[in-house]
Amino acid sequence: MEHVAIIGNGISGITVARYVRKLSDKRITVISAESRHFFSRTALMYIYMGHMKYEHTKPYEDWFWEKNRIDLIHDYVTEIDTESKRLTLRNGPAVDYDKLVIATGSKSNKFGWPGQDLDGVQGLYSLQDLELMEKNSRDVNHAVIIGGGLIGVEMSEMFHSRGIHTTFLIREPHFWGNIMRPEEGALIGRHLNGHGVELKCNTQLDHVIDDGNGRCRGVVTDQGEELACQFVGLTAGVHPNLDLVKNSAVETGRGVIVNEYLETNVPDVYSAGDCAEIRTNPDERGRVEQLWYTGRMQGEALARTICGERTRYDRGIWFNSAKFYDIEYHTYGVVWPEDREGETSMYWENEAGDKCMRFVFNQEDRCLIGMNAFGIRYRHQVFERWLADNRPLEYVLTHLSEANFDPEFFKHFEADMVDKYNQMNIGPKVTLAKKKKLLGIF
């Protein structure tokens, strides 16, 4: 019986395992040193905040794996021998495989800052990181977080739940400047300030101060300012975890290099999820997609390939969502930090300054290219369809209320957005259509 071994039990590795089982009778083994069972990584913050317990983050009961004949090994793989098709484990016996999936995920970025390895200095990605954060944040009254991205926001909200004051060091002029435009960044910045978070923009970490006993007691910025703190969060992004692969025959770049079928340069070896770098053209820069839903999609496509139905991974139209305390963020299509050639955009913000929308569209035909929504919920499948159909901005705005997913008692702002568009005089005047009562008719 063919044996499929999977290194990593995150969303990508587990999706491969589940779909291989659905499609075949192959032997399946999942190896992970992080946890004995698959859990929802996005829920880690809620464990710290007391909203959930660890067992609540496991989507499947512990008996699920044995029932579905998926063997779990809680151990660390130390070596991949692709010639003999064997995995060496730190504690247990070696594992032979016929097909191998590398799904080792990500690691927090460190950039060689002096003091980055002191006690009380850490990132937040794994279950072990959460356990360490619980230990490191005892008796802490001030934390400094390096890098204003999504993980940093989660960490600040975790500290906010315990009354720990937080300062962000952000190298850009506004929050999440490598992703957001100035208006959106300013909105989120105000929202964070309103929750007691202090933002220091255009500021970077120079070094972490040692208290003399191997623990941090503060940081010094690149501007020479000293900030006293008892915890330093390193949240300046993540990178593919290649520790295991770099000494093997598997080719790597920024990540494990795979083609559009998630196949590596070594026969019968595949990769998916955060650690994979997808290259559809050898001369082009590969892409690393570190999102939950893309990891799941990659896992499903790869399982079909492993089971004999060679399937190309197709992400489709880009989508992402996040939460900045109580402001929900959704993005569809492509919205760069600034307009590219041939693009323009329309930005709307409500009077309270806690909700906004941005529509990016083609200057020539005004077809929608992408959109950002902050504080307003819209139906994913509707915007996906509009983008796929190259709907012009006038059509989108005319039918915008039909895509609104906010509860009925929420205030709706689509009419204000239409007014803003009409005032810009960038195309034909539009009138908001009446919302259809039957969902799915757009």
N, C-alpha and C positions, 0 to 999 in steps of 0.2 A: 504494500500500500504506500503510495507516495506521501512523503512527510513534508509539510509546510511549517517552517519555523519562522516566528515573528519576534523581532527584538523591539520591545516597547509596547506598553499596554495603554497608550493614549487613544484618542478618538480614531486616528488613522489605522493603527495596528489592530485595534479591536474590531473596527468595521471590516477590515480584511478577513479577520477570523470568522466573524458572524456570517459574512456573505459566502465565503468558501464553504462553510458548513451548509448553508442553504442550497448551494449549487452542486455539492459533491459529497463524497464519503471519505475524503482524504483525511489523513491524520494531521492534527493541528496542535502546535505547541506555541504558547505565548510566554516570553521570558521578560521579566521586568524586575529591577532592583528597587524601584520607587515604591510600589505598593503591591499587595497580594492580589487585589482586585481592581478592575477599571473603576474610575471615579470621574466626576465632572470637574475638570480643572477650573472652569469658570466660577465654580461655587466655593473655591477656597476662602475667599474673603468673607463669605457669610458664616463660615465656621468660626473664624476669629471674632466676628461681630456678635456671635451668640445666636444667630438666626437659625442655624442648622448644626447638626452633629455630623461627624465624618460619615457615619453609616447612611445618612440621608442623601449623600452625594453619589451613592452607587446606584446607577440606573437599573441594575439587575441584581437579583438575590444571589447570594453566594453559591447556592445550589445550581444556578443556571449553567455554569461552565461545565460541571460534570455531566449534567443532563444532556447537554449538547455536544458532549465529547470533545471539548476544548481543554487541553491540558495546560495548567498554569504552573510556571516555575518562578519562584521568588528568589532571584539570584542575579548576579552581575556577569555579563559576558565580557571576558578579558581579551579574547582573540577570535578573529574570523579567519579560518583557513579555507579559502574558496577552491583551492585545488583538490583537497580531500573532502570538501563540503562538511566541515566540522566546526562546531563552536566550543571554545573552552570557557568553562564557568569558574568563578572565583571559589565557590564552595562545593558545588556538586559535580557529578560526572559530566563528561563531554556529551554534547548533543549533535548527532548527525542529522543532516537534512538533505532533501532533494531540491526544494526551492526555499529561498530565504528572502524575507522582507525586513528591511532596515527602517524602523520608525522610531528613532531615538529622540525626536523632539528638539527642543531648544535649550540654550543656557543663557543666563543673564550676561550682558556685556560688562566687561571691565576694561578700562583703557590705561592701565598702568599707573593709576593715581597713587602717590605715596600714602600709605596707611589704609589702602583698600582692603587689606586682609586682617585688619584689627577686629577684635570682638565688637559686636554691635554694628558692624557694617555688612550689608547683605543685599541680595536681590530677592525677588518673589516670583517663582515659577513652579517649583515642585512642592510635593507634600512635605519633604524634608525642610524646604525653605519656610513653609508655614510653621512647622514645629520649632524651627530656630527663631523665627520672628516672635513667637509666643514667649520664648525664653529671653530673647534680647530686649524685648520691650517692657519687661517688668521694671517698675519704678522709674519709667521714662516720662519726662514732662515736656520735652521738646525734641522733635525729629526733623532732620533735613533730608529732603528727597532730591536726588540728582536726576534731571531729565523729566520733562513735563509731557509724558505720554499716557497711554491708557493704564498701564500697570502702576504708574505713579499716582494716578487719580484713585485707583482702587486702594492703594496703600494709604493714601491720605484719608480716604473715607473710613478705612479700618481704624486708623488712629483717632479720627474725629469721634468715632463711636465710644472711645475710651477717654475722651477729654484730653488727648495729647496734642499740643500745638504743633503745626507742621509748616515748614518753609520749603518752597520749591526753588531750586536753582535751574533756570531755563536759559539756554544759550541763545535762543531766538528772541526777536523783539516782542513776541507775543506767545501765548500758550500754544503748544503743538505746531510750531511754525513750519515744520517740514511737511505737514499735512493740511492744516487749516489756513484759510485766508485771514487777513487782519481783523475783519469784522467779526467772524465767527470766533477767532481766538480771543478777541476782547470780550465778547459775550460770556464765554466760558470762564475767562479770567475774573470777570465781575462776580460770576456765580460762585467760584471758589473762594474769592475774598469774602463773600457773604456768609460762607461757612467757616470763616476764621482761618482760612489758608492764606499764607503770605507768599506772594509771587515775587521773585527777583529775576526779571528778564534781562537779557544780554549779559548773563552772569554764568560763569562756569566754575567747577571745582578745581582748586589748585592742589590741595592735599588735605588729608584727614589728620587731626591732632591726636596723638597718643597721650593717654593720661598717666603714662609711666608704668602701668600694670598690664599693658596689652589690650586696653579697651579704648574706644574713641571717647573723646570729651568735647569734640567740636570739629569744625571745618574752617579752612581759609579759602576764600574765593580768589579768582584770578584778578580781582581788583584790590586784593589785600585785606578785605574785610574778614574779621573773625566772628564766627557764629557758634556760640556754645550749644551743644546738643549731646544727647546720650544715645542717639541712634542715627545711622546714615543709611538711607535706602538707595540702592543703585538700580535705577529703573530707566537707564538710557538705552532701552531697546534690548533685544535678544538676538542671538545668532544660532545657526544650526549646530547641534551637538555632534561633532565629528570625532570625539576622543577615541571611540572604538574603531572607526573606519579608516582613519588616516594612516594606519600601519598595515592596511590590507591591500589587496589588488584592486579594490573598488576605487574608481576615479572620483576625485572631489574637486570642487572649486570653492565657492562660498558655501555650498552644501554638497550632498551626494548627487552627482550629476546623473540625471535620468532624461530619457526622451519623452515624447508625449504619451507613451504607453507605460511610463514609470519604470522602464527597464534601464539598468545600469550597463556599464561596459562589460560586465562579467555575466555570462549566461546563467540563467536561473537565479539571479540576484536582482532584487527590486528595491525601490525606496519610495516612501510616501510621507506626507505630512510636513511638519515644520523643518525637518532636516533635509528635504529633497530640494534640489535646484533643477528646475525644468528647462531644458534647452531644446527648442524645436528647430533651431538652426545653429550649427557649430560656430558660425561667425558672429552670432548675436549674444548679448549678455543674457544669462539665464535669469529666471525669476524664482523667488522663494515666496511661497504663500503660507503665511503663518496665521491662518484663521481656522476656527472650529469647523465651519461648514465646508470649506475647501478640503480640509483633511478628511472629512467624512466622504465627500464626493470622490476624492482620490482613492480612498480605501475600497469603495464599491467598484469603481472601474478596474482597479488592480485585481480584485478578487475574480472578476470575470476573465481577465487575461490569464491568471494562474489556472483557472478551470477550463482553459482551452478556447475561450471566446475572446480573442485579442481585441481589447477595447481601448480606444483613445480617450484620455482624460480631457474633458471639455468643461471648463469652468462656467462657460456662458457669460452673461452680463455680470459685471462686478457688483458686489453688494457687501456692505458691512454695517454693523450696528454696535453701539456701545452705550454706556451710561456715565454721565458726569454728575454724581450725586443723584438728584432727582430730575435731571434733564436728559431725555433720551435722544440719541443721535442715530440717524440712518443716512446712508449714502448709497446711491444707485448710479451705475455707469461710471464715468471718469470725471473727477473734479480735481484738477491739479492745484497746487498752492497759488498759481497765477494763471491768467488766460494765456493759452498758446496761440500761435499764429492762426488766424482764421476763426478764432473763438471769441465770444463775448459772454457776459453773464448779467443776470438780474439778481439783486439782493434785496430781500425784504426783512424787516425786523419789527416786532410789535412795540407799542409804546412803552410797555414795562421793561423791554430789553431782555426778556428771558425766553423768547421764541424767535426763530428766524428760518428763512428758506433761501437757498441759492439755486438758481437754474443756470446751467452752462449750456450754450447752444451755438450752432454754426452760424456765422455772420451772414453767409450767402443765402441759405434756405431756412434758417432759424430752426432746424431740426434739433431736438434735445440731445445733448451729449451726456449730461450727468446732472445730479441734483444732490444737495445736502438738506437735511431736515433736522432741526434742533427743537425739541419740545413739542413736536406734533407728530402723530403716528400716521403713516400712509401704508397702503397695502403693497407689499413687495411685488406680488404677481402683476399688479396693474402697471406699476412703473416699469417692470421688466418687459411687459408687452409693448408699452409705448416706446421704449428705447429700441426694442427689436424691430418695431414697425416704422422707425424714423419719424415719429410724430413731431410736427412743428410745435414751437412753444405756444402758439395761439390755441392749438387743439388741447394741449396739456392744461393750460390755464382755464379754458372753457369747461373742461371736465374734471378739474382738480377736486372738487368737493366729493365727487363719486369715489375717489380713492381714499378719502379721509377715513381713518380707522379709530379715531378718538371716540370715546363714549358719547352718547347723545347729549348728556348734560354738560359736556365741555364746550367752551366757547370756540367757535370756528372762525378762521381768519382768511378763508379763500377769497372772499369779496375784496378784502383789503389788498391782497396780492394782485388781483386783477386791476384794481385802481392804480396801483403802483406801476404796473406794466403799461397801462394806457397813458399815464403821465410821461413815460419815457419816450413815447413816439418812435418806437423801434420797429413797428409793424402794424398790421391792421388792428383796429380796435376790437376788443373781445368783450363778450358778456358771459358771465358765469351761468352755466346750464343748471337747471334745477336737478337736485340729487334724485337719482332713480331709487325707487324703494326696493327693487329686487337686486341683490348683490350679484356681481358677476356680469351685469349688462353694462358695458362701457362703450 
